[in-house]
Amino acid sequence: MSTRDGGPAFPVPVKTTLVFQGMALRDYFAMAALNGLYANSNDAFLLVCAEEAKKNGHTRQSTYFALEAYEAADAMLAEREKEAA
């Protein structure tokens, strides 16, 4: 694992060598967080997110959601590394 992306989310050995393909665990965690953000949002929450997005220079609310999702994913990976230590 050369980057801090958590390695593959669904590792599959290719032939007899240990080569991983597919989505990184960081992306998988971000996807889960993003799903939760959209599924559990109400109008008031969406309005706050839109205001935060504009305040931080983002033109789209979806950009703000993506940044929040990756922030959550990074936090999950950091906690995972603490457990491994």
N, C-alpha and C positions, 0 to 999 in steps of 0.2 A: 504494500500500500504506500505509494509514493506521495500521495496527497492526503490531507486529513478529511477524506470523504466517507470514512467508515468502511471502505471496501465494498464489494458487491452486495446488493440486497438479496439476491437469489443466486448464489454461486453454483455454477454448473461446470464440472470438469470436462475439458475438451480432450478427447482421446485418452491417453494415459498420463499426460502432463497436467499439472495444476495451473491452468490458464482460466481466468474468469472473464466472462462476458456479461454485458447487460448493465442495468441501472446500479448506480452507486447507492449505498445505504443512506447517504446524506440526501440524495434526491428522493428516495423513498420516504424518509422521515418528513421532508418538506411537503411532499404530495399529501401525506396523511394530515399534516397540520393545515395545509391549504383547504383540504376537504372539510375539516372541522370549522375553519373560519367561515367558509361559505354556508355550510349547513346550519350553523348556529347563530347566524347574524340576523338581526332585526333592523328595522328602519333607522332607529336611533344609533345603533352601532355602525351601520353603513354611512350615516351622516358624519359621525366622528371620524371614521376612517378616511372619508373624502376630504375632510378639513385637514387632517394630518398629512395626507398625501400632498395637498396643495402647499401646506406650510413647509414641507420638505422638498419642494420643487418638482414633484411628480405630477404629470398631467393626467394620469389615469389611476383610478382607485385600485385596479388590478395589479399595478406595479407595486403599490404599497402592500397589498396582500401578499404578493410574492416575496417581498423583502421580509415581512413578518414571518412567513412560513420558513424561510431559510434561517432566520434568527432562531426560531424554535428548534429547527433541525440541528443547528450548531450546538445549542444548549443540550439537546438530547445526546449528541455525540460526546460532548464534554463530560456529561454525567456517566456515560458508558465507559469512558476512559478512566474515570475515578474508580469505578468498580473493578476494573481490570488491574489497577495498580495495587 
